[in-house]
Amino acid sequence: MLRLAFIGLLLGITGQAIAQDKGDSVLMYVSGLDLKTQCEKNRQFCYGYTAAMTDTILVLDVLDRGPKICMPQGVQLEQVVLVITKYLNDNPDKLHIIGSTLASRAIVDAFPCKR
């Protein structure tokens, strides 16, 4: 599982990064707006990005190095895609933030651990 999460993270970061020319600098990340746009136009990108983000959060949780989530058994990738796209649609004022930050916030908010 760790190997799959690492591969997914690499694909999510390197294979599908969207470059934007901003004058003299090139930004090599996916903003919230980029993520929202890609999820509307390219479902394969959205599924891959979501799978990589979910796997990364789960691995960081196991390693005690990231946010705590309690994802119920049986949650499907489509459901997590819907969680992320809803978060992006509900928070247009945050779309300038890096997409991975927004996606992880959506996942953490949707699947909190009960105390």
KATA-V953567 format. One record per backbone hydrogen bond with DSSP energy under -0.5 kcal/mol. NH is the residue of the N-H (numbers start at 0). CO is the residue of the C=O. Records with the same first field share a line. If there is no record, write none. Layout:
BEGIN
NH->CO  CO
END
This chain:
BEGIN
4->0
5->1
6->2
7->3
8->4
9->5
10->6
11->7
12->8
13->9
14->9  10
15->10
18->16
19->26
21->19  24
23->21
24->21
26->19  24
27->25
28->17
30->28
31->94  96
32->94
34->30
35->31
36->32
37->33
38->34
39->35
40->36
41->37
45->41
46->42
47->43
48->44
49->45
50->46
51->47
52->48
53->49
54->50
55->51
56->52
57->53
58->54
59->55
60->56
61->57
62->58
63->60
64->59
65->59
68->66
69->110
71->69
74->71
78->75
79->75
80->76
81->77
82->78
83->79
84->80
85->81
86->82
87->83
88->84
89->85
90->86
93->90
94->91
96->93
98->29
100->97
101->97
102->98
103->99
104->100
105->101
106->102
107->103
108->104
109->105
110->106
111->108
END
